[in-house]
Amino acid sequence: MYTLFISLVIVFAVLLVMVILAQNSKGGGLSSQFGGSGASNLIGVKKTGDLLERLTWGFAIAIMVFTLATNFTTPNTFNQSDDILDRAKEQQTAPGLDLNRITPATPSDSTE
């Protein structure tokens, strides 16, 4: 399920980029790109802009929903214990080991 949501996010992100690149910031839309004059004659320039705007919002919302859904389907790997941390805790609680009595090593006064 996690892999499905991740793959859907990637697909919708690619589609969102394509839809955004198909839009013209001055309102031309598909009327001048990719031979879109046929599309503008079919549904009109105004309708093309509305369709691309709705697709943009739809893809953006879908990406947000699937991103939140991955949070709930993420494999739970945080409850696994770490072997190194377990060994460190065992060493701290080992009987006969007093960490307060350990003194740091001092260099010896050797003459060279």
C-alpha positions as CSV (number, residue, x, y, z in Angstrom):
1,M,0.0,0.0,0.0
2,Y,2.9,2.3,0.9
3,T,4.5,1.7,-2.5
4,L,1.2,2.3,-4.3
5,F,0.8,5.7,-2.6
6,I,4.4,6.7,-3.4
7,S,4.0,5.8,-7.0
8,L,0.7,7.7,-7.3
9,V,2.4,10.8,-5.8
10,I,5.2,10.5,-8.4
11,V,2.7,10.1,-11.3
12,F,0.5,13.0,-10.1
13,A,3.6,15.2,-9.7
14,V,4.7,14.5,-13.3
15,L,1.2,15.2,-14.5
16,L,1.0,18.4,-12.5
17,V,4.3,19.6,-14.0
18,M,2.9,18.9,-17.5
19,V,-0.3,20.7,-16.9
20,I,1.5,23.7,-15.4
21,L,3.8,23.9,-18.4
22,A,0.9,23.7,-20.8
23,Q,-0.6,26.8,-19.3
24,N,0.3,30.3,-20.5
25,S,0.5,33.0,-17.9
26,K,-1.2,35.5,-20.3
27,G,-4.3,33.4,-20.8
28,G,-3.3,31.8,-24.1
29,G,-3.2,28.3,-22.8
30,L,-3.1,25.5,-25.3
31,S,-4.1,27.8,-28.2
32,S,-0.5,28.4,-29.3
33,Q,1.3,25.4,-27.9
34,F,1.5,21.8,-29.0
35,G,-0.8,22.4,-32.0
36,G,-3.5,23.3,-29.5
37,S,-5.5,25.4,-31.9
38,G,-7.6,22.3,-32.6
39,A,-8.2,21.8,-28.9
40,S,-9.2,25.5,-28.5
41,N,-11.6,25.2,-31.4
42,L,-13.1,22.1,-29.9
43,I,-13.7,23.4,-26.4
44,G,-12.8,27.1,-26.7
45,V,-9.9,29.0,-25.2
46,K,-11.8,30.0,-22.1
47,K,-12.8,26.4,-21.4
48,T,-9.3,25.2,-22.0
49,G,-8.0,27.6,-19.3
50,D,-10.7,26.5,-16.9
51,L,-9.9,22.8,-17.5
52,L,-6.2,23.3,-17.0
53,E,-6.9,25.3,-13.8
54,R,-9.1,22.6,-12.4
55,L,-6.6,19.9,-13.3
56,T,-3.9,21.9,-11.6
57,W,-5.9,22.1,-8.4
58,G,-7.0,18.5,-8.6
59,F,-3.5,17.2,-9.0
60,A,-2.2,19.4,-6.2
61,I,-4.9,18.2,-3.8
62,A,-4.3,14.6,-4.9
63,I,-0.6,14.9,-4.1
64,M,-1.4,16.3,-0.7
65,V,-3.9,13.6,0.1
66,F,-1.6,10.7,-1.0
67,T,1.3,12.3,0.9
68,L,-0.7,12.3,4.1
69,A,-1.9,8.7,3.4
70,T,1.7,7.5,3.2
71,N,2.2,8.7,6.8
72,F,-0.5,6.3,7.9
73,T,0.8,3.4,5.8
74,T,4.5,3.8,6.5
75,P,6.1,0.6,7.7
76,N,6.7,0.8,11.4
77,T,10.4,0.5,11.8
78,F,10.8,2.9,14.8
79,N,9.9,0.3,17.5
80,Q,12.8,-2.0,16.6
81,S,15.5,-2.0,19.2
82,D,19.0,-1.1,18.3
83,D,21.6,-3.7,19.1
84,I,24.3,-1.2,19.9
85,L,22.1,0.8,22.3
86,D,21.1,-2.4,24.0
87,R,24.7,-3.4,24.6
88,A,25.5,0.0,25.9
89,K,22.7,-0.1,28.4
90,E,23.8,-3.6,29.5
91,Q,27.4,-2.3,30.1
92,Q,26.1,0.6,32.1
93,T,24.1,-1.6,34.4
94,A,26.7,-4.4,34.7
95,P,27.5,-5.3,38.3
96,G,31.0,-4.3,39.5
97,L,31.4,-1.6,37.0
98,D,31.7,1.8,38.7
99,L,32.1,4.5,36.2
100,N,32.8,7.1,38.9
101,R,36.0,5.4,40.0
102,I,37.6,5.4,36.6
103,T,40.3,8.0,36.3
104,P,41.7,9.3,33.1
105,A,45.1,8.1,32.1
106,T,47.9,10.6,32.7
107,P,51.0,10.7,30.6
108,S,54.1,9.3,32.4
109,D,57.1,11.5,33.1
110,S,59.5,9.8,30.8
111,T,62.6,11.6,29.6
112,E,63.6,11.2,26.0
